Amino acid sequence: QKICYCALGFPGPLQSDGGRRAFLDEVNRLEKLLGNPDLVAAGGRETVEVIVPKISRDFYGDYSKNKGEDAEDVDREERLSTQTKQMAMRKKATLASLAMEDYARKLEQGDFACT
């Protein structure tokens, strides 16, 4: 909890009077919005308008233009990396399987000393 309300006790944007006023205005608007039970409850009649910026057609254009030899090289490297990881996992699984078979064989033959 705050002991005092001096400028040093607030985060950077709230240290000025204007910043604190703007913050409190936003808090009041939010309280009014949440204070309306019809809006908060499911099936309320009121709507909230949200402004969403438009995405230009060129937003994805740069990626599709660059997709060529460089992208194919990256895809090829990713596939090789995935294949290398899969081979390493298969090798580990094979070695673990052989070790378990060897352990089971020794256990069945009684070559295993229990201490």
C-alpha positions as CSV (number, residue, x, y, z in Angstrom):
1,Q,0.0,0.0,0.0
2,K,1.0,3.6,-0.6
3,I,2.0,5.6,2.4
4,C,2.0,8.9,0.5
5,Y,0.7,10.3,-2.8
6,C,3.8,12.1,-3.9
7,A,5.1,11.9,-7.5
8,L,7.8,9.4,-6.6
9,G,5.3,6.9,-5.5
10,F,3.7,6.5,-8.9
11,P,5.1,4.8,-12.1
12,G,6.5,7.0,-14.8
13,P,3.4,7.9,-16.8
14,L,1.4,8.6,-13.7
15,Q,3.9,11.0,-12.1
16,S,2.4,14.1,-13.8
17,D,-1.1,15.5,-12.9
18,G,-2.2,15.0,-16.5
19,G,-1.2,11.3,-16.5
20,R,-3.0,10.6,-13.3
21,R,-6.1,12.4,-14.5
22,A,-6.1,10.4,-17.7
23,F,-5.6,7.2,-15.8
24,L,-8.5,8.0,-13.4
25,D,-10.7,8.9,-16.4
26,E,-10.1,5.5,-17.9
27,V,-10.8,3.8,-14.5
28,N,-14.1,5.7,-14.2
29,R,-15.1,4.7,-17.8
30,L,-14.3,1.1,-17.0
31,E,-16.3,1.2,-13.8
32,K,-19.3,2.5,-15.6
33,L,-19.0,-0.2,-18.3
34,L,-18.7,-3.0,-15.7
35,G,-21.4,-1.4,-13.5
36,N,-24.0,-2.2,-16.1
37,P,-25.4,-5.7,-15.2
38,D,-27.0,-6.1,-18.6
39,L,-23.7,-5.7,-20.4
40,V,-21.7,-8.0,-18.1
41,A,-24.3,-10.8,-18.0
42,A,-24.5,-13.1,-20.9
43,G,-27.2,-12.2,-23.4
44,G,-27.1,-8.5,-22.7
45,R,-28.7,-6.1,-25.3
46,E,-25.9,-3.6,-25.4
47,T,-22.8,-3.9,-27.5
48,V,-19.3,-2.7,-27.1
49,E,-17.6,-1.2,-30.2
50,V,-14.0,-2.1,-30.7
51,I,-11.9,-0.2,-33.2
52,V,-9.7,-2.5,-35.1
53,P,-7.1,-1.1,-37.6
54,K,-7.3,-2.3,-41.1
55,I,-4.5,-4.5,-42.4
56,S,-3.2,-3.4,-45.8
57,R,-2.9,-5.9,-48.6
58,D,0.8,-5.4,-48.7
59,F,1.1,-6.7,-45.1
60,Y,1.6,-10.3,-46.3
61,G,3.1,-9.3,-49.7
62,D,6.7,-9.0,-48.5
63,Y,6.7,-12.5,-47.2
64,S,5.2,-14.0,-50.3
65,K,7.6,-12.1,-52.6
66,N,10.6,-13.4,-50.7
67,K,9.5,-16.9,-50.8
68,G,11.8,-18.4,-53.3
69,E,15.2,-20.0,-53.2
70,D,15.9,-18.6,-49.7
71,A,12.7,-20.0,-48.3
72,E,13.3,-23.4,-50.0
73,D,16.7,-23.5,-48.4
74,V,15.2,-22.8,-45.0
75,D,12.6,-25.5,-45.5
76,R,15.2,-28.0,-46.6
77,E,17.4,-27.2,-43.5
78,E,14.4,-27.6,-41.2
79,R,13.5,-30.9,-42.8
80,L,17.2,-32.1,-42.4
81,S,17.2,-30.9,-38.8
82,T,14.0,-32.8,-38.1
83,Q,15.3,-35.9,-39.8
84,T,18.5,-35.7,-37.8
85,K,16.6,-35.4,-34.6
86,Q,14.4,-38.4,-35.5
87,M,17.4,-40.5,-36.4
88,A,19.1,-39.7,-33.0
89,M,15.9,-40.6,-31.2
90,R,15.6,-43.9,-33.1
91,K,19.3,-44.7,-32.2
92,K,18.7,-44.0,-28.5
93,A,15.5,-46.1,-28.6
94,T,17.4,-49.0,-30.3
95,L,20.3,-48.8,-27.8
96,A,17.8,-48.7,-24.9
97,S,16.0,-51.7,-26.3
98,L,19.2,-53.7,-26.7
99,A,20.2,-52.8,-23.2
100,M,16.9,-54.0,-21.8
101,E,17.1,-57.2,-23.8
102,D,20.6,-57.8,-22.4
103,Y,19.4,-57.1,-18.9
104,A,16.4,-59.4,-19.2
105,R,18.6,-62.2,-20.7
106,K,21.1,-61.9,-17.8
107,L,18.3,-61.9,-15.3
108,E,16.7,-65.0,-16.8
109,Q,20.1,-66.9,-16.8
110,G,20.9,-65.9,-13.3
111,D,24.0,-64.1,-14.3
112,F,22.8,-61.1,-12.3
113,A,24.0,-60.9,-8.7
114,C,21.6,-59.3,-6.3
115,T,23.3,-57.4,-3.5
